[in-house]
Amino acid sequence: MNLNTIIKKLQLNVLSGQENLSIDVSSGYTSDLLSDVIANSKEKNLWITLQIHQNIIAVAKLKDLAGIIIVNNREPNEDTIEKAKEEKVPLLCTSLMAFEVSGKLYTLMNE
């Protein structure tokens, strides 16, 4: 499924990576442990997390993830947003909890 479609259906806010919103998402991956994401996520997964520090951008690039959804109304600092813009990583946010976003994304991906 196309990332742009997911953004619209889940009403996500886009903070960066506008040039890469047409990417196809293979699945989702929900975790707050960077080491877990590095070990277990797959290329083009959409990562769901509450982490907001700059290291999430490095992990997304390393694993070639489709993007990052930050949950619970958490706001990354300006350094994180700037790094995401530099690396062209779609950085998205929502007020929903990780459980809700994961369930909604799973449903969308399996329609």
C-alpha positions in Angstrom: 0.0 0.0 0.0 1.2 3.5 -0.8 2.4 5.7 2.1 0.3 8.6 0.9 -2.9 6.5 1.2 -1.9 5.4 4.7 -1.3 9.0 5.8 -4.8 10.0 4.5 -6.6 7.0 6.0 -4.9 7.3 9.4 -5.0 11.1 9.4 -1.3 11.4 10.1 0.6 14.6 10.3 3.7 14.8 8.0 6.8 16.4 9.5 9.3 15.5 6.8 10.0 13.3 3.8 7.3 14.8 1.6 9.3 13.7 -1.5 9.0 10.1 -0.5 5.3 9.7 0.3 4.6 7.7 -2.9 6.7 4.8 -1.6 5.0 1.4 -1.2 4.8 0.1 2.4 5.5 -3.6 2.8 4.1 -3.9 6.4 4.3 -2.2 9.8 6.7 -2.8 12.7 5.9 -1.6 16.2 8.7 -1.2 18.8 10.4 1.3 21.0 13.7 -0.5 21.2 16.1 0.6 18.5 18.0 -2.7 18.7 14.8 -4.7 18.2 13.9 -2.6 15.1 17.5 -3.1 13.7 17.3 -6.9 14.3 13.7 -7.6 13.2 12.2 -4.9 10.9 12.1 -5.4 7.2 12.8 -3.1 4.2 9.9 -0.8 3.5 8.2 -1.4 6.9 6.5 1.6 8.5 7.9 1.9 12.0 5.5 2.8 14.8 7.2 4.2 18.0 7.1 6.7 20.8 10.8 7.5 20.5 11.5 11.0 19.4 15.3 11.3 19.4 17.6 11.7 16.4 18.7 8.0 16.4 15.4 6.9 15.0 16.3 8.5 11.7 19.6 6.6 11.6 17.8 3.3 12.2 15.2 4.1 9.5 17.9 4.8 7.0 19.9 1.7 8.0 16.9 -0.6 7.5 15.5 1.3 4.5 12.2 1.7 6.3 9.2 3.4 4.5 8.9 5.9 7.3 8.3 6.5 11.1 5.1 7.1 12.9 5.5 8.8 16.3 2.5 8.1 18.5 0.9 9.6 21.7 1.1 13.2 20.5 4.9 13.1 21.1 6.8 15.8 19.3 10.3 15.2 18.1 12.8 18.0 18.7 13.9 20.3 15.9 17.2 18.4 15.5 15.3 15.1 14.8 13.0 16.8 12.3 16.0 18.4 10.5 17.9 15.1 10.3 14.7 13.5 8.9 14.5 16.2 6.3 18.2 15.8 5.4 17.9 12.1 5.0 14.5 12.4 3.3 12.8 10.0 5.8 9.1 10.4 6.1 8.5 11.4 9.7 4.8 11.2 10.7 3.0 11.8 14.0 -0.4 11.1 15.5 -2.3 11.4 18.8 -3.2 7.7 18.7 -1.5 5.1 20.8 0.8 2.6 19.2 -1.8 -0.2 19.8 -4.4 1.8 17.9 -2.1 2.8 15.0 -0.8 -0.8 14.7 -4.4 -2.2 14.5 -5.5 0.3 12.0 -2.5 -0.2 9.8 -2.9 -3.9 10.0 -6.5 -3.6 8.9 -5.6 -1.3 6.0 -2.8 -3.5 4.8 -5.1 -6.6 4.8 -8.2 -5.1 3.1 
